[in-house]
Amino acid sequence: MIFRRENYLDQFKNREIVAKITIHHGKVKYKSNRLINWKSLNKKEQVNLENKDQVFTEANSDAIISFDNSSKIKLDQETLIRISKDGDEAIVDMLQGILDLSAINGSFKIRSGKQVIRLRRLSNSPIVIERRGDKIQIYGKDISIEKENPSEVINKFE
């Protein structure tokens, strides 16, 4: 098999941006789906995130990620997520930690292990999601929760 430079470079063309790290404090890293290594962010650096890119906040660190629909999520310390795209919709794969979804617009899709849920804010009340092991807990009022698998158990606290 002959390696062609043109074929290799094709993977870098027309990359769709799913979200953007806009603000961060402390030690925040991201990993492109096309690279092996994690990259630490410099102060005030903003990074475009593509399908299947990952973001990790270390201890005493946080980050805000912005989406096309003006929604923003905040990653608390020691949180790991992967950004995915399903058609026109962004999905946050929550691998560990705590997310603050108080600045989402409309509905938002979260995946945690095999659980996939769509959250919709019904008021301006705060929404926080926490993943501990294989369990996901949702804290907030006036939230509509739709589960793709109705047999899944999701704990909601007000």
GUDODREN-975575 format. One record per residue: residue number from 1; residue in one letter; x, z, y of N, C-alpha, C in turn. Coordinates in nm, 2 decimals, padded with zeros to 4 digits. Each point is the difference from the previous one (the first is absolute). Example, Ala and Ser with C-alpha at 12.3 -4.5 7.8 and 13.67 -1.06 7.14 Angstrom:
<rs>
+-----+------+--------+--------+--------+--------+--------+--------+--------+--------+--------+
| seq | type |   n_px |   n_pz |   n_py |  ca_px |  ca_pz |  ca_py |   c_px |   c_pz |   c_py |
+-----+------+--------+--------+--------+--------+--------+--------+--------+--------+--------+
|   1 |    A |  01.32 |  00.78 | -00.57 | -00.09 |  00.00 |  00.12 |  00.09 |  00.00 |  00.12 |
|   2 |    S | -00.04 | -00.07 |  00.11 |  00.09 |  00.00 |  00.11 | -00.08 |  00.08 |  00.11 |
+-----+------+--------+--------+--------+--------+--------+--------+--------+--------+--------+
</rs>
This chain:
<rs>
+-----+------+--------+--------+--------+--------+--------+--------+--------+--------+--------+
| seq | type |   n_px |   n_pz |   n_py |  ca_px |  ca_pz |  ca_py |   c_px |   c_pz |   c_py |
+-----+------+--------+--------+--------+--------+--------+--------+--------+--------+--------+
|   1 |    M |  00.08 |  00.00 | -00.12 | -00.08 |  00.00 |  00.12 |  00.09 |  00.00 |  00.12 |
|   2 |    I | -00.03 | -00.09 |  00.10 |  00.07 | -00.01 |  00.12 | -00.07 |  00.08 |  00.11 |
|   3 |    F |  00.08 |  00.08 |  00.07 | -00.05 |  00.08 |  00.11 |  00.00 | -00.08 |  00.12 |
|   4 |    R | -00.11 | -00.02 |  00.06 | -00.02 | -00.08 |  00.12 | -00.02 |  00.09 |  00.12 |
|   5 |    R |  00.08 | -00.02 |  00.10 |  00.00 |  00.08 |  00.12 | -00.14 | -00.02 |  00.07 |
|   6 |    E | -00.06 | -00.11 |  00.00 | -00.13 | -00.02 |  00.06 | -00.11 |  00.08 | -00.06 |
|   7 |    N |  00.00 |  00.01 | -00.14 | -00.10 |  00.09 | -00.06 |  00.02 |  00.14 |  00.03 |
|   8 |    Y |  00.13 |  00.05 |  00.01 |  00.02 |  00.14 |  00.04 | -00.05 |  00.03 |  00.14 |
|   9 |    L |  00.03 | -00.09 |  00.09 | -00.05 |  00.02 |  00.14 | -00.15 | -00.01 |  00.02 |
|  10 |    D | -00.07 | -00.07 | -00.09 | -00.14 | -00.01 |  00.01 | -00.07 |  00.14 |  00.00 |
|  11 |    Q |  00.06 |  00.10 | -00.07 | -00.07 |  00.13 | -00.01 |  00.00 |  00.07 |  00.14 |
|  12 |    F |  00.08 | -00.05 |  00.09 |  00.01 |  00.07 |  00.13 | -00.09 | -00.07 |  00.11 |
|  13 |    K | -00.06 | -00.12 | -00.04 | -00.08 | -00.07 |  00.09 | -00.15 |  00.05 | -00.01 |
|  14 |    N | -00.07 |  00.00 |  00.11 | -00.14 |  00.03 |  00.00 | -00.03 |  00.14 | -00.06 |
|  15 |    R |  00.08 |  00.10 |  00.03 | -00.03 |  00.13 | -00.05 | -00.11 |  00.06 |  00.09 |
|  16 |    E | -00.10 |  00.05 | -00.07 | -00.11 |  00.06 |  00.07 |  00.02 |  00.15 |  00.03 |
|  17 |    I | -00.01 |  00.03 |  00.13 |  00.02 |  00.14 |  00.04 | -00.14 |  00.07 | -00.02 |
|  18 |    V |  00.01 |  00.11 | -00.07 | -00.12 |  00.08 | -00.03 | -00.02 |  00.12 |  00.09 |
|  19 |    A |  00.11 |  00.06 |  00.05 |  00.00 |  00.11 |  00.08 |  00.13 |  00.01 |  00.07 |
|  20 |    K |  00.01 |  00.11 |  00.09 |  00.13 |  00.02 |  00.07 |  00.02 |  00.15 |  00.02 |
|  21 |    I |  00.12 |  00.04 | -00.02 |  00.04 |  00.14 |  00.03 |  00.03 |  00.00 |  00.15 |
|  22 |    T | -00.09 |  00.07 |  00.08 |  00.01 | -00.01 |  00.14 |  00.07 |  00.12 |  00.07 |
|  23 |    I | -00.02 |  00.12 | -00.06 |  00.06 |  00.12 |  00.05 |  00.05 |  00.09 | -00.12 |
|  24 |    H |  00.11 |  00.06 |  00.02 |  00.05 |  00.09 | -00.11 |  00.09 |  00.10 |  00.06 |
|  25 |    H |  00.01 |  00.12 | -00.07 |  00.08 |  00.11 |  00.04 |  00.07 |  00.05 | -00.12 |
|  26 |    G |  00.13 |  00.04 |  00.01 |  00.08 |  00.05 | -00.11 |  00.05 | -00.11 | -00.09 |
|  27 |    K |  00.01 |  00.02 | -00.13 |  00.06 | -00.10 | -00.09 | -00.11 | -00.07 | -00.07 |
|  28 |    V | -00.01 | -00.13 |  00.03 | -00.11 | -00.08 | -00.06 |  00.08 | -00.13 | -00.06 |
|  29 |    K | -00.04 | -00.03 | -00.12 |  00.06 | -00.12 | -00.07 | -00.11 | -00.10 | -00.04 |
|  30 |    Y |  00.04 | -00.12 | -00.01 | -00.09 | -00.10 | -00.05 |  00.07 | -00.09 | -00.10 |
|  31 |    K | -00.07 | -00.06 | -00.09 |  00.06 | -00.09 | -00.10 | -00.09 | -00.12 | -00.01 |
|  32 |    S |  00.07 | -00.11 |  00.03 | -00.07 | -00.13 | -00.01 | -00.02 | -00.04 | -00.14 |
|  33 |    N | -00.11 | -00.06 | -00.04 | -00.02 | -00.04 | -00.13 |  00.10 | -00.11 | -00.05 |
|  34 |    R |  00.07 | -00.05 |  00.09 |  00.10 | -00.11 | -00.04 |  00.14 |  00.06 | -00.01 |
|  35 |    L |  00.02 |  00.13 |  00.03 |  00.13 |  00.06 | -00.01 |  00.01 |  00.12 | -00.10 |
|  36 |    I |  00.12 |  00.03 | -00.04 |  00.02 |  00.11 | -00.09 |  00.01 |  00.13 |  00.07 |
|  37 |    N |  00.07 |  00.01 |  00.11 |  00.03 |  00.12 |  00.07 | -00.10 |  00.04 |  00.10 |
|  38 |    W |  00.00 |  00.13 |  00.03 | -00.08 |  00.05 |  00.11 |  00.08 | -00.01 |  00.13 |
|  39 |    K | -00.07 | -00.01 |  00.11 |  00.07 | -00.01 |  00.13 | -00.05 |  00.11 |  00.09 |
|  40 |    S |  00.09 |  00.08 |  00.06 | -00.05 |  00.10 |  00.09 | -00.02 | -00.06 |  00.14 |
|  41 |    L | -00.11 |  00.05 |  00.07 | -00.03 | -00.05 |  00.13 |  00.08 |  00.06 |  00.10 |
|  42 |    N |  00.05 | -00.08 |  00.10 |  00.06 |  00.06 |  00.12 | -00.10 |  00.05 |  00.10 |
|  43 |    K |  00.04 |  00.08 |  00.09 | -00.09 |  00.06 |  00.10 | -00.07 | -00.12 |  00.07 |
|  44 |    K | -00.13 |  00.01 |  00.02 | -00.09 | -00.09 |  00.07 | -00.01 | -00.14 | -00.07 |
|  45 |    E |  00.06 | -00.02 | -00.11 | -00.01 | -00.13 | -00.07 | -00.14 | -00.01 | -00.06 |
|  46 |    Q | -00.05 | -00.12 |  00.02 | -00.13 | -00.04 | -00.06 |  00.02 | -00.10 | -00.11 |
|  47 |    V | -00.07 |  00.01 | -00.11 |  00.02 | -00.09 | -00.11 | -00.13 | -00.06 | -00.05 |
|  48 |    N | -00.01 | -00.13 | -00.01 | -00.11 | -00.07 | -00.06 |  00.00 |  00.03 | -00.15 |
|  49 |    L | -00.12 |  00.03 | -00.06 | -00.01 |  00.02 | -00.14 | -00.08 | -00.11 | -00.07 |
|  50 |    E |  00.06 | -00.05 | -00.11 | -00.07 | -00.11 | -00.07 | -00.06 |  00.05 | -00.13 |
|  51 |    N | -00.07 | -00.08 | -00.07 | -00.06 |  00.04 | -00.12 |  00.10 |  00.07 | -00.10 |
|  52 |    K | -00.04 |  00.11 | -00.05 |  00.07 |  00.09 | -00.09 |  00.13 |  00.06 |  00.05 |
|  53 |    D |  00.01 |  00.01 |  00.13 |  00.11 |  00.08 |  00.06 | -00.04 |  00.14 | -00.01 |
|  54 |    Q |  00.11 |  00.09 |  00.00 | -00.02 |  00.14 | -00.01 |  00.05 |  00.08 |  00.12 |
|  55 |    V | -00.06 |  00.11 |  00.03 |  00.05 |  00.09 |  00.11 |  00.01 |  00.14 | -00.05 |
|  56 |    F |  00.11 |  00.07 |  00.03 |  00.02 |  00.14 | -00.04 |  00.04 |  00.09 |  00.12 |
|  57 |    T | -00.07 |  00.11 |  00.02 |  00.04 |  00.10 |  00.10 |  00.07 |  00.12 | -00.07 |
|  58 |    E |  00.12 |  00.03 |  00.05 |  00.07 |  00.12 | -00.06 | -00.06 |  00.13 |  00.06 |
|  59 |    A |  00.06 |  00.11 | -00.04 | -00.05 |  00.13 |  00.05 |  00.01 |  00.00 |  00.16 |
|  60 |    N | -00.09 |  00.07 |  00.06 |  00.00 |  00.01 |  00.15 |  00.00 | -00.14 |  00.07 |
|  61 |    S | -00.07 | -00.09 | -00.06 | -00.01 | -00.14 |  00.05 | -00.14 | -00.05 |  00.00 |
|  62 |    D | -00.03 | -00.10 |  00.08 | -00.13 | -00.06 | -00.01 |  00.01 | -00.14 |  00.05 |
|  63 |    A | -00.11 | -00.08 | -00.02 |  00.00 | -00.14 |  00.05 | -00.14 | -00.04 |  00.02 |
|  64 |    I | -00.02 | -00.09 |  00.09 | -00.13 | -00.06 |  00.03 |  00.01 | -00.15 | -00.04 |
|  65 |    I | -00.10 | -00.05 | -00.08 |  00.00 | -00.14 | -00.04 | -00.13 | -00.06 |  00.06 |
|  66 |    S |  00.01 | -00.11 |  00.07 | -00.11 | -00.07 |  00.06 | -00.03 | -00.13 | -00.08 |
|  67 |    F | -00.13 | -00.03 |  00.00 | -00.06 | -00.11 | -00.07 | -00.06 | -00.10 |  00.10 |
|  68 |    D | -00.03 | -00.12 | -00.05 | -00.06 | -00.11 |  00.08 | -00.13 |  00.04 |  00.07 |
|  69 |    N | -00.08 |  00.08 | -00.07 | -00.13 |  00.03 |  00.06 |  00.01 |  00.12 |  00.09 |
|  70 |    S |  00.12 |  00.04 |  00.05 |  00.02 |  00.11 |  00.09 |  00.00 |  00.13 | -00.06 |
|  71 |    S | -00.02 |  00.01 | -00.13 |  00.00 |  00.13 | -00.08 |  00.15 |  00.05 |  00.00 |
|  72 |    K |  00.01 |  00.13 |  00.00 |  00.13 |  00.06 | -00.01 | -00.01 |  00.12 | -00.10 |
|  73 |    I |  00.10 |  00.01 | -00.08 |  00.01 |  00.11 | -00.09 |  00.13 |  00.08 |  00.02 |
|  74 |    K |  00.00 |  00.13 | -00.02 |  00.11 |  00.08 |  00.02 |  00.05 |  00.06 | -00.13 |
|  75 |    L |  00.13 | -00.03 | -00.03 |  00.06 |  00.06 | -00.12 |  00.06 |  00.13 |  00.03 |
|  76 |    D | -00.04 |  00.11 | -00.07 |  00.06 |  00.13 |  00.03 |  00.13 |  00.00 | -00.08 |
|  77 |    Q |  00.07 |  00.11 |  00.01 |  00.14 |  00.01 | -00.06 | -00.02 | -00.01 | -00.15 |
|  78 |    E |  00.11 | -00.06 | -00.06 |  00.01 | -00.01 | -00.15 | -00.12 | -00.08 | -00.06 |
|  79 |    T | -00.03 | -00.11 |  00.07 | -00.11 | -00.09 | -00.04 |  00.06 | -00.13 | -00.04 |
|  80 |    L | -00.05 | -00.06 | -00.10 |  00.04 | -00.13 | -00.05 | -00.12 | -00.09 | -00.02 |
|  81 |    I |  00.00 | -00.12 |  00.07 | -00.11 | -00.09 | -00.02 |  00.06 | -00.14 | -00.02 |
|  82 |    R | -00.09 | -00.09 | -00.06 |  00.03 | -00.14 | -00.01 | -00.12 | -00.07 |  00.07 |
|  83 |    I |  00.03 | -00.10 |  00.08 | -00.10 | -00.08 |  00.07 | -00.02 | -00.13 | -00.09 |
|  84 |    S | -00.13 | -00.02 | -00.03 | -00.04 | -00.12 | -00.07 | -00.10 | -00.08 |  00.07 |
|  85 |    K | -00.02 | -00.12 | -00.04 | -00.11 | -00.09 |  00.06 | -00.09 | -00.05 | -00.11 |
|  86 |    D | -00.13 |  00.01 |  00.02 | -00.10 | -00.05 | -00.09 | -00.09 | -00.09 |  00.08 |
|  87 |    G |  00.03 | -00.13 | -00.01 | -00.07 | -00.09 |  00.09 |  00.03 |  00.02 |  00.14 |
|  88 |    D | -00.10 |  00.03 |  00.08 |  00.02 |  00.03 |  00.14 |  00.02 |  00.15 |  00.03 |
|  89 |    E |  00.00 |  00.08 | -00.10 | -00.01 |  00.14 |  00.01 |  00.13 |  00.07 | -00.04 |
|  90 |    A |  00.05 |  00.09 |  00.09 |  00.11 |  00.08 | -00.04 | -00.04 |  00.12 | -00.08 |
|  91 |    I |  00.09 |  00.03 | -00.10 | -00.02 |  00.12 | -00.08 |  00.12 |  00.09 |  00.01 |
|  92 |    V | -00.02 |  00.13 |  00.01 |  00.11 |  00.09 |  00.00 |  00.01 |  00.06 | -00.14 |
|  93 |    D |  00.10 | -00.02 | -00.07 |  00.03 |  00.07 | -00.13 |  00.06 |  00.13 |  00.03 |
|  94 |    M | -00.07 |  00.11 | -00.02 |  00.06 |  00.13 |  00.03 |  00.07 |  00.05 | -00.12 |
|  95 |    L |  00.13 |  00.01 |  00.00 |  00.08 |  00.04 | -00.11 |  00.03 |  00.15 |  00.00 |
|  96 |    Q |  00.01 |  00.06 |  00.12 |  00.01 |  00.14 |  00.01 | -00.02 |  00.04 |  00.15 |
|  97 |    G | -00.04 |  00.13 |  00.02 |  00.00 |  00.05 |  00.14 | -00.13 |  00.01 |  00.06 |
|  98 |    I |  00.00 |  00.00 |  00.14 | -00.12 |  00.02 |  00.08 | -00.01 | -00.11 |  00.10 |
|  99 |    L | -00.12 | -00.06 |  00.01 | -00.03 | -00.10 |  00.10 | -00.11 |  00.05 |  00.10 |
| 100 |    D |  00.02 | -00.03 |  00.13 | -00.10 |  00.03 |  00.10 | -00.06 | -00.13 |  00.03 |
| 101 |    L | -00.13 | -00.02 | -00.02 | -00.08 | -00.12 |  00.02 | -00.09 |  00.01 |  00.12 |
| 102 |    S |  00.03 |  00.09 |  00.09 | -00.09 |  00.03 |  00.11 | -00.01 | -00.12 |  00.10 |
| 103 |    A |  00.09 | -00.09 | -00.01 |  00.00 | -00.12 |  00.10 | -00.03 | -00.13 | -00.07 |
| 104 |    I | -00.09 |  00.01 | -00.11 | -00.03 | -00.13 | -00.06 | -00.13 | -00.06 |  00.06 |
| 105 |    N | -00.01 | -00.13 |  00.00 | -00.12 | -00.07 |  00.05 | -00.07 | -00.06 | -00.12 |
| 106 |    G | -00.13 |  00.02 |  00.00 | -00.08 | -00.06 | -00.11 |  00.03 |  00.07 | -00.13 |
| 107 |    S |  00.02 | -00.08 | -00.11 |  00.03 |  00.06 | -00.13 |  00.15 | -00.02 | -00.03 |
| 108 |    F |  00.05 |  00.08 | -00.10 |  00.14 | -00.01 | -00.03 |  00.01 |  00.03 | -00.15 |
| 109 |    K |  00.08 | -00.08 | -00.07 |  00.01 |  00.01 | -00.15 |  00.13 |  00.08 | -00.03 |
| 110 |    I | -00.01 |  00.10 | -00.09 |  00.11 |  00.08 | -00.05 |  00.00 | -00.01 | -00.15 |
| 111 |    R |  00.12 | -00.02 | -00.06 |  00.02 |  00.01 | -00.14 |  00.09 |  00.11 | -00.03 |
| 112 |    S | -00.03 |  00.08 | -00.10 |  00.08 |  00.11 | -00.04 |  00.00 |  00.00 | -00.16 |
| 113 |    G |  00.10 | -00.05 | -00.06 |  00.00 | -00.01 | -00.14 | -00.10 | -00.11 | -00.04 |
| 114 |    K | -00.09 |  00.03 | -00.08 | -00.11 | -00.09 | -00.04 | -00.12 |  00.01 |  00.09 |
| 115 |    Q | -00.01 |  00.10 |  00.08 | -00.11 |  00.02 |  00.09 |  00.01 | -00.10 |  00.12 |
| 116 |    V | -00.11 | -00.07 |  00.03 |  00.00 | -00.08 |  00.12 | -00.13 |  00.03 |  00.07 |
| 117 |    I |  00.02 |  00.04 |  00.13 | -00.12 |  00.04 |  00.08 |  00.00 | -00.07 |  00.13 |
| 118 |    R | -00.12 | -00.01 |  00.06 | -00.01 | -00.06 |  00.13 | -00.06 |  00.11 |  00.09 |
| 119 |    L |  00.07 |  00.04 |  00.10 | -00.05 |  00.10 |  00.09 | -00.06 | -00.06 |  00.13 |
| 120 |    R | -00.10 |  00.05 |  00.05 | -00.06 | -00.05 |  00.12 | -00.03 |  00.12 |  00.09 |
| 121 |    R |  00.05 |  00.00 |  00.12 | -00.02 |  00.11 |  00.09 | -00.14 | -00.01 |  00.06 |
| 122 |    L | -00.08 |  00.10 |  00.01 | -00.13 |  00.00 |  00.05 | -00.01 |  00.07 |  00.14 |
| 123 |    S |  00.11 |  00.06 |  00.04 |  00.01 |  00.07 |  00.13 |  00.15 |  00.01 |  00.03 |
| 124 |    N |  00.03 |  00.06 |  00.11 |  00.14 |  00.01 |  00.04 |  00.07 |  00.13 | -00.06 |
| 125 |    S | -00.05 |  00.05 | -00.11 |  00.06 |  00.12 | -00.06 |  00.12 | -00.04 | -00.07 |
| 126 |    P |  00.10 |  00.09 | -00.02 |  00.13 | -00.03 | -00.07 | -00.02 | -00.02 | -00.15 |
| 127 |    I |  00.08 | -00.08 | -00.05 |  00.00 | -00.03 | -00.15 |  00.15 |  00.02 | -00.04 |
| 128 |    V |  00.02 |  00.08 | -00.10 |  00.13 |  00.02 | -00.06 | -00.01 | -00.02 | -00.15 |
| 129 |    I |  00.09 | -00.07 | -00.06 |  00.00 | -00.02 | -00.15 |  00.13 |  00.06 | -00.05 |
| 130 |    E | -00.01 |  00.07 | -00.11 |  00.12 |  00.06 | -00.06 |  00.01 | -00.04 | -00.15 |
| 131 |    R |  00.12 | -00.04 | -00.04 |  00.02 | -00.03 | -00.14 |  00.09 |  00.11 | -00.06 |
| 132 |    R | -00.05 |  00.06 | -00.10 |  00.08 |  00.10 | -00.08 | -00.01 | -00.04 | -00.14 |
| 133 |    G |  00.12 | -00.05 | -00.06 |  00.00 | -00.05 | -00.13 | -00.09 | -00.12 | -00.02 |
| 134 |    D | -00.10 |  00.01 | -00.09 | -00.09 | -00.11 | -00.02 | -00.13 |  00.02 |  00.07 |
| 135 |    K | -00.01 |  00.11 |  00.08 | -00.13 |  00.02 |  00.07 |  00.01 | -00.03 |  00.15 |
| 136 |    I | -00.11 | -00.05 |  00.05 | -00.01 | -00.03 |  00.14 | -00.11 |  00.09 |  00.06 |
| 137 |    Q |  00.03 |  00.06 |  00.12 | -00.10 |  00.08 |  00.06 | -00.02 | -00.05 |  00.14 |
| 138 |    I | -00.13 |  00.00 |  00.05 | -00.03 | -00.06 |  00.13 | -00.06 |  00.12 |  00.08 |
| 139 |    Y |  00.05 |  00.02 |  00.12 | -00.05 |  00.10 |  00.09 | -00.06 | -00.07 |  00.12 |
| 140 |    G | -00.12 |  00.04 |  00.04 | -00.06 | -00.06 |  00.12 | -00.15 |  00.00 | -00.01 |
| 141 |    K | -00.07 | -00.02 |  00.11 | -00.15 | -00.01 |  00.01 | -00.04 | -00.14 |  00.03 |
| 142 |    D | -00.12 | -00.03 | -00.02 | -00.06 | -00.13 |  00.03 |  00.08 | -00.12 | -00.05 |
| 143 |    I |  00.03 |  00.01 | -00.13 |  00.08 | -00.11 | -00.06 | -00.09 | -00.06 | -00.11 |
| 144 |    S |  00.00 | -00.13 | -00.01 | -00.07 | -00.07 | -00.11 |  00.12 | -00.04 | -00.10 |
| 145 |    I | -00.02 |  00.04 | -00.13 |  00.10 | -00.03 | -00.10 | -00.07 | -00.09 | -00.10 |
| 146 |    E |  00.06 | -00.12 | -00.03 | -00.04 | -00.09 | -00.10 |  00.11 | -00.01 | -00.10 |
| 147 |    K | -00.03 |  00.03 | -00.13 |  00.10 | -00.01 | -00.11 | -00.02 | -00.13 | -00.07 |
| 148 |    E |  00.11 | -00.07 | -00.04 | -00.01 | -00.12 | -00.08 | -00.03 |  00.03 | -00.14 |
| 149 |    N |  00.04 |  00.12 | -00.04 | -00.03 |  00.05 | -00.14 | -00.08 |  00.12 |  00.01 |
| 150 |    P | -00.14 |  00.00 | -00.01 | -00.08 |  00.11 |  00.02 |  00.03 |  00.12 | -00.09 |
| 151 |    S |  00.07 | -00.01 | -00.11 |  00.02 |  00.11 | -00.08 |  00.12 |  00.09 |  00.05 |
| 152 |    E |  00.07 | -00.05 |  00.10 |  00.12 |  00.07 |  00.05 | -00.05 |  00.12 |  00.08 |
| 153 |    V |  00.08 |  00.11 | -00.01 | -00.03 |  00.12 |  00.08 |  00.09 |  00.01 |  00.12 |
| 154 |    I | -00.07 |  00.02 |  00.11 |  00.07 |  00.01 |  00.13 | -00.05 |  00.13 |  00.07 |
| 155 |    N |  00.09 |  00.08 |  00.04 | -00.04 |  00.13 |  00.06 | -00.01 | -00.02 |  00.15 |
| 156 |    K | -00.11 |  00.03 |  00.06 | -00.02 | -00.01 |  00.14 | -00.03 |  00.14 |  00.06 |
| 157 |    F |  00.07 |  00.03 |  00.11 | -00.02 |  00.14 |  00.06 | -00.03 | -00.02 |  00.15 |
| 158 |    E | -00.09 |  00.08 |  00.05 | -00.03 |  00.00 |  00.14 |  00.05 |  00.12 |  00.07 |
+-----+------+--------+--------+--------+--------+--------+--------+--------+--------+--------+
</rs>
